Amino acid sequence: MSRSQRILVELPPEGLLLREITATAVSALSYFGEMDVEIRGDLVELRCRDASYSLLRASEGLKDLLNLKLSKGVRWPPLHKNDKDTLKKSRAVAGKVDALQSYADLVSEFVGLLFQLLDGDLRVSSRRGKLILGDGRVALPQLLKVELYEGSLTFSEPYVGELEVRLDDRWLSLLAAGLAVAYVDYIKLVTIPEPLTDRRVFASLASVKIAELLEGAKVGLTVPHILYIHILASALAERSFRTSRAVGLTESLVRLFEDYEIPGSFTRLRIHSLDFDGKTYREISREDIVFNASILEFLRRVGDRVCLDQLKSFIRMTSRAGIDATASKVLNAITYLYEAVQGAKEASFAAYYLARVTAEISERARAPFTHTCAERIIEALVLANATT
């Protein structure tokens, strides 16, 4: 046996969700399988002592993550009829297609086969207008055919002609690894846009998303969601918070929390919101969550866990924005706070508006903030604004 083994992955073209699922996958394999990563342009090399052992470890970690999501009620779409037809050409699962009812079943099946399927070079080629991943035996699963204009290599760019993607079992197992990490809700994916060379960065990003899952938060609007994610990232810096969230998790997921570090500035996640019309999946939006030092410093100054929890509860009130007048005002207050922290709005105005909205809420219901927490938030806001 070679002292060092490798798996070489060629990234699909830029602009495709397919590329980001691949990047998410290799980052996950690197972490769970303890594999080193080297990036040379569009080529990503994973290196380890024993590829089969590393992939088995990765498979176990990814299954733990998938099972956690299922146990928390994350809904997956049923497997598309077209996928069932094309999977009958798969050497790995042809005899099991009838038992695969959802994309979660498909992901689980191929993640479980990682250590058997994934080896050598996973290359990308084009042939007669088709993008071919591996030997191209089967069609790309419908869930990943989501670009806004079918046929375009770049999301939201004009139509440039039909694009067909075909792949093989090795690529299916790799993409399954990416989906196990990226799929977060019906129908939403959160990807790591480019491969990571630092395993601890993956641990940090995965920990934040697991913490969000465990809290059962449904914060859909962009600015409130960004702020909510930053609060979780800040809270996870405390060992006691990580320990409380890790209770009942498997060893591989506990290790993610143990390896946590606050994400550095410009570290990013990308949210892909999808739609299904009964026949095809379509991507309707892409939004980045970019970790921001100014926001993290503001939250560090707020500091107190109780105050951060109250701020999270306040943010969750935005879920009815556009329907409920109070929720719309809360959304405005959160947006002004977000902008002031980054120096784009005067702290005095943001603080005034926040105080006015909380006072209005307090007249009809329980105050969203205690007096102490309101003071801490406003003080931290003024200090953050003064240093940006």
N, C-alpha and C positions, 0 to 999 in steps of 0.2 A: 504494500500500500504506500502510495506517495505520502511524503511527510506533509505536504501542503496540497490541498485540492481546491478547485475553483469552479464557480458557475459564472458564466458570462451572459449578461442580459443587455440586449440592444433596445434602447427606449424607442417606442413608436413616435411618429411625427408630433411636433409641438402643436398645441391647440386642441388635441383630442383628449377627451376624458380618459381614454385608454392609456395615454402616457402617464397621467397622474395616478391612476390605479396601479400601474406598473411601478412607479416611484414609491408609492405607499407600500406596495408589497415588498420591494427589496429592502426598504427601511425596516419593515417588520421582521423579515427573515434575518437581517443583520442583528437585530436586538434579541429576539427570542432564540435564535440559533447561535448567538455569539460569534458572528462572522464579521471579518474586516471588510471594509468597502473601499474601493478605488474607482474614481470616476474619470473617464477620458472622453470628453465630448458626450456623445450619445451612448457610449459603452459603459456599463457598470459591472465591475468585477467583484464577486463575493468570494472571499478566501477563508478556508478553515482547515483544520487537521483532518476531519472525517466528515465528509458532506452528508452521508446518510444519517449519522448521529445528530449533526446540527439541524438537518431538516426535520428529523423526528422531534427534536426539542421545539423547533419552531411550530410544527404542526400541533403539538400539545398546547402551546401558549395561545395560538390562534383559535383553537377549538374552545379553550377556556373563555376567551373574549367573546366569541360567537354565542356560546351557551349563556354567558352572563346577559348579553343583550336580549336573548330569547326569554330568559327568566324574568326580565324586567318589562316584558310586554312589547318589545320592538317588533313591529309588523313588517313582514316581507311580502312582496307581491307573489301571486301564484306563478309558477313556471309557464312561460308563453308556449302555446301550441307549436309554434315554429321551432322553438328550442328543443322541445321533445323530439320533433322529427329529425333535426340535425344531429342531436346527441346519439341517435341510433347508429351513427357512423363512428362514434368514439370507441376506441379499443378499450378504454378504461371503464366506461359506465354503460355501454350499450345494453347489457343485460339487466340493468337496474333502472332504466329510464322510467318505467311505469310507476316506480316507487318514489320518484322525485316529484313532489307536489308544489314546492315553492323554491324561490331562489336561495333561501336559507338551506334547503336540502341539498341543492346543487353545490353551494359553497362548502358545506360541511363535508360532502363526499370528496370533493377534489382537494380540500385542505388535508383530509385524512390520507390522501395518496401522495402528498408532497415528497416524502422521502423515497417513494418508488419512481416517481415520474420526473422529478426535476434534476437534470444533470446536463453537463456539457454546455453548449452554446445555444442561447435562445435568440435567434436572429430575426430581423425584419427585412422583407424584400417586397418588391412590387412586380406584378406580372399581369399584363393585359388589363390595366386599370384597376387591379385588385391589390389591396394591401395584404400581404401574406406573413403571418406570424408562425414560424416553424414550417410544418409541411402543409398547412392549410386544409386539413382533412374535414374540419367542421366550420360552420358559420359562427360569427361572433354572437354571443347571447344578446337577446333583444334589449335587456336592461342597460347594456353599454352602448347601444346605438342611439345616442341621445343628443347629438349636436343639433343646434337650433335649425340650421339649414342642412338637411340631409345632403351629404356629398361634400360639404366644405371641410377643409382641414383645420379651420379656426372657428371657434365659437363666435356666433353673431356676425360672421363675415359673409359676403354675398355667395350665392350658389356657384360652384365651379365645376359641376358635373358629378355624376353618380360615383360613389365610393363604396366598394364592397370590401369587407374585412373577413378574412378566414384565418383560422388558427388550428393548433393541434392540442393534444392532451397536456403536454408540458406547459404550454401557455395558459391553458384553462386552469391548471393548478396554481400557476403564479398569480393570475388575475383573481382567483378565489381567495388567495391570501390577502390581496389588496382589498377586496370587498369585505372580508371578515373584519377588517379594521375600519374601512371607510363608511360602510352603511350604518346610518344612525337612526333613521326614522322612515316612515312611509310618506313620500318617496324622496329621501334626501341622503346625500353622500357628503362626507367631509374628508377631503384628501390632503395628503402632504404633497405639494405640487412638484417638488424635485427631490431626488434621493438624498438621504442624510448620510454623512460620513461619521457623525458622532452619535453613538448609540444612546447616550443619555438624553439627547434632544428628543429622540423618539419616545423614550420613557416619559419625559415631561409632557409632550403633546398628548400621548395616550392617557396619562394620568388625569389631565384636565378633562378630557372627554369622558372618561369613566366616572369622574366625580360629578360631572353634569348629568350623566345617565342615572347615577345613584340618587341624585336629588330629585329626579323626575321633572326637571324644569322644562317648560315649554315657552321659550323666549324667541319669538320668530322674527321680530323686526331687527334690522341690522345694527343700529347704534346700541339699543339696549342689550342685544346679544353680545356684542363686542365687550361692553362694560361688564356684563355678567361673567363672561369667560375670564376677563382680567381679575375679577374678584376671586374666582376659584383658583386661578394661578397664584394669586397673592396668599390666599388662605393655605394652600398646599405647602407653602414654605415652612409652616409650623408642623413639627413632627406629630404633635397631638392630633391635629386635623387629619393628617395622612393616616395615622393609626386608626382613628375612628372610622374612616372611610374604607379601610382595608379589612375590617372585621367580616369574616365569612367568605372572603375571596380565596381563590386557589393560590398556590405558591407562586405561580408564574405572574399572576396579576398583582400580588402583594409586592413582588420584586420591582414592578414598575413604580410603585409609590416609594419604595426604598431608594430608588435611583433618581428620584425627582430633583430637579433644579428649576428655579424660575426661568422660563424661556427668555432668551436674549432678545434685544430689540431687533425687529425685522424678521424674526422667526414667524412663519405664517402657516395658517391652515386655509383651505379653500372650501367654501360651501357650494354644493351643486344641488339646486332644487329642480326636481323633475316633475313631469306631468305624463299621464297615460290616458289616451283617448279611447281605449278599448282595443286598439290594434297596435299602436306604436308608442314608444317612449320618446319624450322630447325634453330637452333641457330648456328651462324657462329663465334661469338666472344663475350667475356665478358671482359670489361675493367673497372677498378675502377678509380673514381675521388676522391682522398683523399686530404682533405683540409690541407694545409701545412703552418705553421707559418712563415717560411723563405720567401715564395712567397708573403704572405700577408704583411709582413714587408717591402719587396722590393717595393710593390705597394704603401704602405703608404708613403714611402720616395719619390716616384715619385709624389704622392699627387695630383697635378693639374689635374682637370677634363679634360681639353682640351688635356693634354698629354696622359691621360689614353684612351681617345677616339681615339687619333691618333695611340696608340699602338693596340687598338682593330681593327682598319682599316687595320693596317699592318698585323695582325694575319689573317684577313679574306682573304688576298691575297694568303694564302697557299691552298685555295680550289682547285687551279689548279696545285698543286705540282704533278710532274710526267708527266704533259702534257706541262706545260709552264716552260721554263728554269728559268725565274725570280722568279716564285712562288716556285720552288725548292730551290733556294738560300735563299728566305725569310724563308722557312721551316727550313733550316740549321741555319739561324741566330736566329730564335725563339728557336730552340732546344738548341743551345749553351747558349743563355741567360738563359733558364730554368735550364740548368745544372749548370751554374755559380752561379746563385742565391742560389742553394743548396750546393755549395762548391765542385761540381764534376768536374768543369772545371775552368781554370784561368779566372778571370774577364777581364784581359787585352786582352786575345784572343777573348773572346766573344764581348767585346766592339769594338775591331778592325774589326771583321767580320761584326758586325752590321753596323758600319760606312761605310765599303766598299760597302755593299749591298745597303744601302740607297743612297750612292753617285752614284752607277750605275743606280738606278731607277731615280734619279734626272736628269740625263743626257737626259732621254727620256720622262719623265713625271713629274708631280708635285711631289715635295719632300714629302716623307711619314711623316716626322717630321719637325717641325719648329726648328730653331737653339736652341731656349730655351729648347724645350722639349727633343731634342736629348741630350743636356747637362744634364738635370735632370735625364733622364733614365740611362745614363752612370754613373753619380755620384751615383745614388741609387744602381746600379749594383755593383760598386766597394765597397760601404759600406756594402752591403748585403754579398758579398763574403768574406769580411774581418772579419765578425762576425760569419761565419758558421764553 
